[in-house]
Amino acid sequence: MRLNQVDTRGKSCPEPVLLTKKALQQHPEGVSVIADNTTARDNITRFARNAGYTVEVTRSGADYILTLTR
């Protein structure tokens, strides 16, 4: 299954979390999020887990790819 992708690179918190929340409202099955800093990675991870999602984090160069699924 290909998840919808959210690109939060260049954004500062809380915008990455808000973009992720909006994407999950449209695609409750899950999304893939690209983040370029540890603060966004950690805040998105915390938000998603609190919302009942499983979070898998991988690296792609300097970016973090967060896969959020139920």
HELIX and SHEET records of a PDB file:
HELIX    1   1 GLU A   15  GLN A   26  1                                  12    
HELIX    2   2 THR A   38  ASN A   50  1                                  13    
SHEET    1   A 4 ASN A   4  ASP A   7  0                                        
SHEET    2   A 4 GLY A  30  ALA A  35  1                                        
SHEET    3   A 4 ASP A  63  THR A  69 -1                                        
SHEET    4   A 4 THR A  54  SER A  60 -1                                        
END                                                                             
